[in-house]
């Protein structure tokens, strides 16, 4: 564990951030009074993720001599929801929908993600056809009741659900986003006749247009709701037994934080909580170095993700996809209509398995060894060659000093795995095969991140790479070189950045309500009433999480497009514009947002599809803590050892100085090659890069001309 100094004086207030990844669980303790942090990392326990959470929290409290009663908040992000969807380990789930819409989950968009594949494979619906039921009712697109609901039809449906051992059901009726009365009536009736059944309503989970997306999101929420609630309840009970007295907070996929009971209502909103917190951390690190255009590169043990950050804020989206049949094929997964930070999975993680494909080329991933059995070098039963094994063979990782010396790596096992699976079949040396793994994974990530930026109309070369995750700093310079990016911001604690981002995430919640109309025909009194209701509901949720009214802020935006278009832009407005029916002012803001996004405007009339309200508490002052944390060294770098590191097939091994990251103070300058080690990650500085430590202890890495 890395600790800036002993925290046992108990003079401060403390918060704990916990992030569960596919391979490691990260824990960070923040002393608000002393403006210090402590960090630890341990292997995830996949069969019972809460065990690593509890062990990590107990370890960091014991080593810092902090009593649980002194901790004012535990903020948690988890892969439980995503894993349940990917691995199909949720509960047996049903769907109740409007008569005639039983097959919407299989019809989908009628869009093929691969036009030329005659045997295209689509994700299997979570609720199978025998478990999907229709009910007589009809609501119009304006919210009017066209056909009253036949609640008596629910009795045989409930009996069949119980006979089929269905534990959870999603209710998604046509146009329920405009009028939730029928969905609410179904829940009330089911609570009376099937009280043990978990019920998710589309009008609460995703009150937006898009019948397929709304149905998919609601069913996914129902699928994970019981297991997520059980997990949270067990975790809360465990924390209480340890002596914690405060509520558990959880991070959502949009990087916002809510109280445990709010999170358990909408578990689908946590599907990307860890990576979202990592993007929040990247924003904090960028602010410390006065950089606002960032490419967050998050490479952990299982996957690598990228997020573009413009003007200091990660771009958010209301559309997301999970559990893809083909990992990088958009449209091959389950669509989710939830608020999320817009990011893309761009590659493999440290535990991703390398093999030779049918063309005789090195392929990395998509499958991963995870934490059990893990890479071959972990000596936990894994025999496959992975990215981590390659990094060890190349000299990037220290076999005796991994995780600060808490975990030894087996170099011979790594070499053996690479030799058997790659080197001997290809007729090359183990080092060349390891370099091939390293180059393959970084090239794939560079290409995917570049395409992601191009699709958004952005020049990737203007961004600064912020590498986080345990494996991110190892591969960042190589990836940046391939992307044409010449500057990186490498923060302290990059290996546990997601947990750090959780500590800096404000208590906040976003609510949305679809209400489609042309801008020149909006029913402004109705919208004012609707927006007021969303604001009141959001304030109550944030107030419930402990934020006083005086510290709550509200932002309003609307999703707009030109009539006839299929894609919207988010347009910020204010409540006063709604109350004043300021259509002209809103149209002008839409034109500005559209111009920024697409580089032009049109002459067509604009229309509104959805209204959004974000209610937030203050952002915790984590930036000041990170900026002002002390360091143990000075500006004159002193390598504590040297070791051979491989920097390409031509150069081979180079004797490379190794530095203890925490001894490098502001003003330190380094020339590559160099290796900068800390407990949670290792930064590799190739020969064609230089480094400078700024006042916030970020290592600013620059590629030589």
N, C-alpha and C positions, 0 to 999 in steps of 0.2 A: 504494500500500500504506500502511496505517496502522500505525505502529510507535510504541510508547510511548517508547522510546529505543534507541540502538544496543545490540545484544546481542553485539557482537564480543568482549567480554571473556572469553567461554567459561567463565564461572564457574559456570554452572548445568547442569542436565540439561534436555533438550529433547524435546518430543513434537510431532508434526505431525498435524493432522486435515484430511482431504480429503473433500469432498462433491461428487459429480457431480450436477448438476441438468440438466433438459432444455434450459436456456439458458446457465447459468453454472456454472463449476466454482469452488468456494470452498476456500481453503487458509488454515489458521490455525496459527501456530507458537507453542508455549507454552514459555516458559523457567521451569521449576519452581524453579530456584534463585533467580532474580531476581524471580519472581512477576510476569512480564510476558507480554504476548501481542503478536503481529504478525499482520496479516491481509492477504489479497489475493484478488482475484476476477478471473477471465478467462473468455472465451467457451468453452463446451464444444465439443469437437471430435467431433461425432456419428459420423463415419465411423471414428474410432479414439479412443475416450474416454480411453485411457491417455496419449495425447499431451498433452492439457491437464493431466492429473494430473502428469506428469513435468515439464512446463514450469512449472506453478504451484509445485511443490516447489522446483525449481531457482531460480526467481525469488526466492522468499521466503528461501531460504538465502543466496543471493548478496547480497541487499539487507540482510540481518541479519548478514552476515559469520559464518555458522555453517558448520562443516564437517559433512558427512553422518555422519561417525563419531561425532559428539557427540549424535546423535539416538537416543534409546533406544526409540522406537516411532513407527510411522506407522499411524494409525487411519483406516480408509477406509470410506466408504459409497458405494454406486453404484446407479444406475438401470438397470444392464445387465440384471438379471433381469426387472424389470417391463417394460422396453421390449421384450425378447425375447418375452414373453408377449403384450403388447398388439399388437405389430407382426408377430407370428408369424414370428420370425426365429431360432427354435431349430433343433435338428437333427431329422431324421426319426426318429420315436419310435414304439415299439410297446408293447403291453400283454400280459402273460400273467396270466390269472386263472382262477379255479375254473370248471369246466365248468358252463355254464348262466348265467354272469354276464358274457358277452361284451359285452352292450349296456348295461351299467350307466351308462356315460358319457353315453349318449344318453337313456336313460330318466330319469336324474336323480332329482329328488324328485317328479316328476309334478305340479309346482306352477307355476302361471302367474303371472309378475310383473305382467301386465296382463290382467285377467279379460275385458276387453271388446274386446281386439284379436284379431280372427279370424286375422290374419296375423302372429302373434307370432313374433319371431325369437330363437332361442336361440344361444349361442355354439357354434361348430363344435368338436367334440372334437379335442383335440390329436393323439390316436392314432386315425386313421381306421379304419373297420371292417375293411378288408382287412389291417390291421396289428395286429389284436387276436386273441389266440389263447387257447384254453381247454386246460386240462390236467385229467386225472382226479385228484381228491383231495378230501378233505372233512375239515375240522376243526370240531368242535362249539363252541357258544358258551362252554362251560366249558374249552375247550382240549384236549379229548380227541380222539384221532384216530379218525374214523369210517370213512374210506376212505384207505388208504395211497396215497402219491403214486406215479404212474406215470412215473418219470423217463425211461423209454425214449421217451416221447412228445416229449421235448425235442429229439431229434436232427432230425426233420423241421421242427420249429418254428424251430430255429436256422438250418437251411438256407434256409428261406423268409425269415427276417429278413435274412440275408446277401444273398439274391437281390434283395430289395426295397431294399437299401442302407439298412437301419435301423441307426443308429449308437448308439441308446440305447433301453433298454427298462425299463418299470416293471413290477414284480411285485406284484400285490395279490390275495391269496387270502382267501377267506371266513374271518373270525374269526382272522386271523393275528396280531392284536393280543394274543390270549390265548396263542398258541403259534406261534412263528416257525419251527419246525423245517422245514416244507415250503418256505417261502420261502428259507431258508438253503440247503437242498439244491438248489433251482433255481439259485441264484447259483453255487454250487460247480460244478455241472454245466456251466453256461454258460461259466464261466471256463476249463473244460477244453476245450470244443468250439468256443467262439467267443470267444477271449481278447481280441479288440479291442472287444468290445461293452461299453458302459457299462450297469451294472445298478443300479437303485434299488429297495429293498425297502420296502413299506409298513410293515412291522414296525419299521423304523428311522426312516423319514421321518415317519410319522404313526401311531403305535401306539394309535389311538383308535377308538371305535365310529363308525359312519356309513359304510356301504359306498361310497356315491357320493362323499362328501367325501374319504374316504381314498384312493379310486382317483384322483380328480381331482388331489389333492395329490401323489401319488406319480408320476403321469404328468407333471405339470408339473415336478417335480424332475428327472425323467429328461430332459425336453425341453431344459432349460437347463444341465444338468450339464456336458456336454463344452465348450460355449462359455465357461462361467464358469470352468472349470478352466484353459482355455487363456488367458483374460484374466488370471487371478490369476498363473499361471506367468510370463507375459510381464511383468507388473508387478513381480513379485518379482525377476526377472532384471534388469529395468531399474534397480530400486532398488539392486541389488547392484553394477551397473556404475557407479552414481553414488557408491558408497562406503558405502551403508548396511550395517550389520552385524547388525541386529536383525530379528526376525520382523515380518511384516506382520500387523496386526490388522484385523478387519472387524466392522462393526456390524450386528446382526441387526434384524429387524422389531420385536422387543420392546424395543429400546434397549440390549440387552446386547452385549458384545464378546467375540469368540473369535479364536483363532489361525487363520491362513490355511488350514491343512490341515483343520481342523474345519469351517470355512465351506464349503470345496469339497465336502465330503460332503453337505451340506444347503443347496445354493444357494437353494432356494425360501424359506428362512428370511430371505433378504436382500431380498425383494421390496419392502419398505417401509423400508429402512434409513435413508435420508436424512430423511424426515419423522419417523421414530421418534426420531432423534437431536435433531431440532428440539424435540420434546416434552420430551426430557430437558433441553435448554437452558432451556426455559421454566420448568421446575421449579427450576433453579438460580437464574434471575433472580428468581422469586417468593420463594425463600428469602432472597435478599439484601434484599428489601423486606418481609420478614416477612408475606408473603401466601401462602396455601396453596390457595385455591380459584381456579383460573385457567382461562381459555379461551385455549389456544394457537392463534393465527391465523397460519398459515404460507402466505404468498403469494409464490410465486417467479415465474419467467418462463413457466412452462407451466401450472401448476395452483395452486389454493388449497385448503388442508386445515385442519380444525379438530379439536382434541383437548381434551376436558374433563379437568381435573386437580383431583381432590378430595384434601384433606389432604396436598398436596405430592407425590403420586404419580400419574402418568398411569394411567388405567384400562386394564387389559390384557384381551385376548380370545384365545380359541383358534380363532376362526372369522373368516375374512377372504375377500374377493372381489376379483378382479382381471380386467382386460380385459372390462369390461362392454360389451355390445352397445349399450345406452343408458346414457349416462354416470352418471345419477343414479338409475337404476332398480335397486334391490336385487333380486337374483335373476336378473339378465340377464348375469352374468359367470361366471367359473370359480371355484368355491368352493375355498378353501385352508384346511386344518385345521392351522394353525401358530400358535405363540405370537406375538402382535403387540400393539403398543399400539393401543388402540381409537380410531380416528380416522375422519373422514368427509371425502370430497372435497366441498367446498362451492362451488366456482366456478372461475373462469378465472384465468390468470396474466397477467403483463405482456405476454407475446407472443401472447395469445389474440386471434383475429381477430374484428372487429366487422363486422356486415352487417345488412341489412334483411331480416326474415323475410317469409313470404308474407302475414302480416297487416299489413304495413307498420310493424312495430315494430323497434326496435333489438335485435339479438341478439348476445351476446358468447360466442365459443367454440361448441362444445367444441374445435375444431381450433386449433392454435397454429403460429405462424411459427417457433418454436424459436430456435436460434442461427444456423441456416442455412436460409433467407436472413435471418431475423429481422424485426423491425418495420421499417416503411418508413424511420424516422428513423435506423436503423443504417447505411444506405447500403451494404448488402451484397447488394442485389438484391431485397429484399422490397418489394412494392408494396401489400400489404393494410394497411388501417387496424387498429391494435391498441390495447390498453389503454395501452401505453407511449407510443404516438403521442399519445393523448388526454391523458395526464398531462403530456407535454411542451407541447402546445398550451395547456393550462390554466395553465401557469407553475409547475407543481409540481416539474419537473425542470429543471436547468440544462444547456443544450445544450453549454456549454463546460467544465463541471465534472463530467460524468458519470463515475463510477468514479474520482473524485479527479482528473479531468482526463486520464485515460489513454485515454478514448474520447469522441470528439466526436459529438454528435447533430445531425441535419439537421432543423431546425424546418420549413423550407419543404417538405421531402418528407413530413413528418407531416401538415401542413396539406393538401397536395395529395391524399394518400391519403384523408383524412377527407372532403374536399370531394367527391371523385369517387364514393366508395362510400356516403356517408351524407347530407352536407349538401345537395348539389344535388338528389338524388332526393326528399328530404324537404322541400325548400324552406325550409331554416333556415340560420343562419350556421354557420361551421366551429366556433366556440366553443360554440354551443348543441349541436351534434352531439357534440363532445368531452365536454361535460358530460353528455349523454345516455349515452355509453359509460360514463363514470365512475359515474353513478347506477345504471345497469343492473347493472353487475358488483357494486357494493357492496350493492344491494338483494337480489340473488340470493344473495349470500353470507350476509347477515344472516338471510334467511329460512331457508336451509338449516341454519345453525348453531343457530338457535332451535328448529327442528323436531327437530334431533338431541338437544338438551337435553331437550325435552319428552318424547321417546320414552324417555329414561332416567329420567323422573320428576323432573327437576331444574329449578329456577327459574334461568334463565340470568342474571337480573339480579343474582344474588349473586356472580357471577364477575367477575374482573378480566381484561381482555383483555391478552394479551402478544403484540404483533405482531412477527413475524419474517419473514425472507425479504426479498429486494430490494424487492419491491413492497408488503409488509405494512404498514410504517409510513406509506406514502402514503395507504392506504385505511382505516386502522384507525379513525380518529375518526369518519369518515362511517358505517362499519359499526356501530360501538358505539352511535352516536346512534339508528340505526334499530332496534337491539336493546333499547334502554332501559338500556344499561350506562353508568354514569357515571364509570368510573375505568379507566385503562389504565396498564400498566407497560411503558415503552418502553426497552429496554436498549441499551447500547453494542454495536456490532457486530451489530445485528439482521440485517443482510444476509448474514452468514456464520454465523448462529446454529447451523445444523445441524452445521457443522464444529466449532464450539465445543462443542456437545453431545456429539460423538464423543470429544472430549478428556476430558470429565467422565463418560464411561460406564465402569462397572466391568467387568472381565473376569468373565463369568458365563454360565451355560448352564442352560436349563430342559429337563427330561425329563418325559415323561408316560407313563402306562400305564393303559389302560382295564381295569377289573375291576369289573363291575357286580354289585351285591348290595344287598339291604335292609340298613339299619344294624343291625337286630337279628339278622341272620344272617351277618355278616361272618366269614370264616375268618381270624382275627387272626394266627395263626402264618404263614400263607401271605402275608398282606399285609406282615408285618414282614420276611419274607425278600425280598419284592419291593421294598419301600421301601429296604431296606439295599443291594440291588443297584443301584438307581437312584442312591442317594447315592454309592456307591463309583465308579460310572461317571462321575458328574458331577464328583467330586473329581479323578479322573484327568484329565478334560478341562481343568479349570481349572488344575490343577498343571502340566499340559503347556504351558499358556500362560504359565508363569513365576510363578504365585502360590504362595508357600510355604504349607505346611499350617497353620501357626500363624495365617495371615490369612484362611483360608477359612471362610465361614459357610454354613449350610444352612437353608433354610426349606422346609416341607412344607405342602401344602394339598390339599384334595379337592373335586372338583366334585360338588355334591349338589342334590337336588330332592325334592319329595314324589312318592311313587309315582303314576305315571300322568301326570305333567307332562312337558313337552317341553323346558323350559329350566332350566339349572342356575345355581347361584351358587357362587362360589369361597369355600371355608371354610378359614381358616388353622388348622392344628393343629401338633402337634409329635411327634417320634419317640417320646417317652415315652408319649403317649396311645395310640399304636399298640401299644407293648410292654405297656402295662397293660390293653389291650382296653377302654379307657374310652369305651364307647358313649354313656353318659349325658353325659359332658363334651362329646363331639363333637356330640351332638344339640343341646345348649344353644348351642354356637357356631354351628351351622347356623341355629337359630332367630334368633339375633342378626343374622347376615348376611342372612337372608331378610327380616327386619323392616326392616333398613336399606335394602334394595333395593326392596321392594314395599310397605312401610308396614303390613304385617299378617303374621300367621302362620296356619297351618292345623292341623287336628287329624289329618291323615293321617300315615302312617308315612313317614319319610325314607329315601331310598336314595342310594347312592354310585355314580357312573358312572366317574370317572377320578381317579387319584392323580397329583399333580404335585410335583416336587422341583426347587428352584432352588438351585444351588450357585454362590457368588459370592466374588470377591475384594473388597478394599476399594475404595471409591469414591475416585478421584483428587481431591486437594484443590483443584479448580479454583475452587470457590466463594470460597475465601479469596483467590485471585489476582485474580479479577474484582472482588471487594469492595475490595481494597486497591490496585488499579492507580492510578497517579498521573494527573494531568491537567495540561494546559498553561495553564489560565486560572484565573479566580476566580469569585466569586459575583455580580459585577456584569456583566450581559450586555452585550456590544457587538456589534451587527450589523455584518457586514463589507460588506454591500451590501443593496440593496432591489430587488425586481422585482415586476411585476404578477402576481397570482395570482387565478384565477377561483373564487368561492365561491358560485355559484348563479345561476340565471337572473335573479333579482331584483337581486342585488347586483352582478353582473358582476365586472370586474377590480378588485382592491384592491391598492394599493401595500403590499407586504408585506416586513418586515425578514427578512433571511436571516442565520442564525447558523452558525458553524462549531461543530459538536457537541462537538469535543474541547476547546474553550475554555470550556465551561460546567461549572463546578465545583459541589460540594455547596452547597445553599442558594440557587442561582439560581432566580429566579421570572420567568415569562414570561406575557404575556397574548396571546391570539390576536387577530388572525391572525399567524402566524409560520411560518417554514420553518427546520428544523434539518437541516443537511447533514453527512453523513460519507461516506467513500469508498464504502461498500458499500450505503448506503440513504439515504433522505430521509424525515424525519418532517414531516408536514403538520399544523399546528395551526390549525384553523378559528377564526373569530371568537368562537364560543360555547364555547371551551375555554381552560383555563389550564394552566400546567405548573410543576412544581417538581422540581428535581434533588435526589435523596436522597443519602445517604452512599455508596451503592454505585454512584453515577453513573447510576442509572436515572432517566429522565424520567417522573415521575408526572403523568399527564395527567388532568384532572378537567373534566367538563362543567358549565358554569354553570347555575344553577337558572333 
